[in-house]
C-alpha cells in the first residue's frame, strides 16, 4: 500500500525558510511525478512544484518560482520542498502527491493517484 507522509511544517515568521519532506513507501515510482500542492482556508488547492522521479524534470507555479525548490532523493524515496522568504500568504496546508500526469496535466491535482495527509505551514507577519 502506497503511503506518503509529509513533515517539516510549522510556525515561522515572514522572511524565514522551511524545508518540507515527503516520505514515500509501499511502491516504486519510476515513471511517476511527485508534486507539492497547498490549500489555504477558503481557497482552492494550488499546485506549487513537481519533479519527475526519473530524469528529474522540474515544474513550478509562477507564484513560487525563484522562492521554492523541489528535489528528490531516490535512494531514500523522499521528495522535498525548500521554501525561502516565506510570507503570510504562504500559510496553508501543504500536501505531496504522486501520479503519472502527462506534461500538460502536471499542475492538475486530479492527475495524481496518491496523496499525503498534509502538513500545516503558518507564516506570521
MOGI-V411370 format. One record per residue. N is the residue number from 0. SS is DSSP state (@ for helix, = for strand, . for the rest). PSI is psi in whole degrees, 0 to 359 (999 if undefined). OMEGA is omega as a letter, one per 20 degrees, with the letter a starting at -180 (none if undefined). Layout:
BEGIN
n=N ss=SS psi=PSI omega=OMEGA
n=N ss=SS psi=PSI omega=OMEGA
END
This chain:
BEGIN
n=0 ss=. psi=126 omega=a
n=1 ss=. psi=134 omega=r
n=2 ss== psi=140 omega=r
n=3 ss== psi=129 omega=a
n=4 ss== psi=116 omega=r
n=5 ss== psi=152 omega=r
n=6 ss== psi=166 omega=r
n=7 ss=. psi=355 omega=r
n=8 ss=. psi=172 omega=r
n=9 ss== psi=191 omega=r
n=10 ss== psi=124 omega=r
n=11 ss== psi=171 omega=r
n=12 ss== psi=159 omega=r
n=13 ss=. psi=135 omega=a
n=14 ss=. psi=345 omega=a
n=15 ss=. psi=174 omega=r
n=16 ss=. psi=154 omega=r
n=17 ss== psi=152 omega=r
n=18 ss== psi=117 omega=r
n=19 ss== psi=145 omega=r
n=20 ss== psi=149 omega=r
n=21 ss== psi=111 omega=r
n=22 ss== psi=127 omega=a
n=23 ss== psi=148 omega=r
n=24 ss== psi=162 omega=r
n=25 ss=. psi=7 omega=r
n=26 ss=. psi=169 omega=r
n=27 ss=. psi=137 omega=a
n=28 ss=. psi=21 omega=r
n=29 ss=. psi=130 omega=a
n=30 ss=. psi=355 omega=r
n=31 ss=. psi=169 omega=r
n=32 ss== psi=136 omega=r
n=33 ss== psi=132 omega=a
n=34 ss== psi=162 omega=r
n=35 ss== psi=136 omega=r
n=36 ss== psi=166 omega=r
n=37 ss== psi=158 omega=r
n=38 ss== psi=120 omega=r
n=39 ss=. psi=156 omega=r
n=40 ss=. psi=129 omega=r
n=41 ss=. psi=5 omega=a
n=42 ss=. psi=162 omega=r
n=43 ss=. psi=157 omega=r
n=44 ss=. psi=140 omega=a
n=45 ss== psi=130 omega=r
n=46 ss== psi=139 omega=r
n=47 ss== psi=306 omega=a
n=48 ss== psi=151 omega=r
n=49 ss== psi=158 omega=a
n=50 ss== psi=136 omega=r
n=51 ss== psi=133 omega=a
n=52 ss=. psi=324 omega=r
n=53 ss=. psi=128 omega=r
n=54 ss=. psi=321 omega=r
n=55 ss=. psi=13 omega=r
n=56 ss=. psi=139 omega=a
n=57 ss== psi=149 omega=r
n=58 ss== psi=142 omega=a
n=59 ss== psi=148 omega=r
n=60 ss=. psi=146 omega=r
n=61 ss=. psi=328 omega=a
n=62 ss=. psi=341 omega=a
n=63 ss=. psi=357 omega=a
n=64 ss== psi=131 omega=a
n=65 ss=. psi=340 omega=r
n=66 ss=. psi=325 omega=a
n=67 ss== psi=144 omega=r
n=68 ss== psi=126 omega=r
n=69 ss== psi=141 omega=r
n=70 ss== psi=170 omega=a
n=71 ss== psi=155 omega=r
n=72 ss== psi=97 omega=a
n=73 ss=@ psi=322 omega=a
n=74 ss=@ psi=327 omega=a
n=75 ss=@ psi=359 omega=a
n=76 ss=. psi=43 omega=r
n=77 ss== psi=153 omega=r
n=78 ss== psi=139 omega=a
n=79 ss== psi=157 omega=r
n=80 ss== psi=109 omega=r
n=81 ss== psi=124 omega=a
n=82 ss== psi=120 omega=a
n=83 ss=. psi=158 omega=r
n=84 ss=. psi=53 omega=a
n=85 ss=. psi=145 omega=a
n=86 ss=. psi=161 omega=a
n=87 ss=@ psi=328 omega=r
n=88 ss=@ psi=353 omega=r
n=89 ss=@ psi=356 omega=r
n=90 ss=. psi=124 omega=a
n=91 ss== psi=173 omega=r
n=92 ss== psi=129 omega=a
n=93 ss== psi=133 omega=a
n=94 ss== psi=143 omega=r
n=95 ss== psi=153 omega=a
n=96 ss== psi=150 omega=r
n=97 ss== psi=136 omega=r
n=98 ss== psi=192 omega=r
n=99 ss=. psi=60 omega=a
n=100 ss=. psi=148 omega=r
n=101 ss=. psi=165 omega=a
n=102 ss=@ psi=320 omega=a
n=103 ss=@ psi=350 omega=a
n=104 ss=@ psi=8 omega=a
n=105 ss=. psi=325 omega=a
n=106 ss=. psi=4 omega=a
n=107 ss=. psi=122 omega=a
n=108 ss=@ psi=329 omega=a
n=109 ss=@ psi=351 omega=a
n=110 ss=@ psi=357 omega=a
n=111 ss== psi=138 omega=a
n=112 ss== psi=323 omega=a
n=113 ss== psi=140 omega=a
n=114 ss== psi=147 omega=r
n=115 ss=. psi=179 omega=a
n=116 ss=. psi=347 omega=r
n=117 ss=. psi=153 omega=r
n=118 ss== psi=136 omega=a
n=119 ss== psi=132 omega=r
n=120 ss== psi=124 omega=r
n=121 ss== psi=125 omega=a
n=122 ss== psi=119 omega=r
n=123 ss== psi=151 omega=a
n=124 ss=. psi=999 omega=none
END
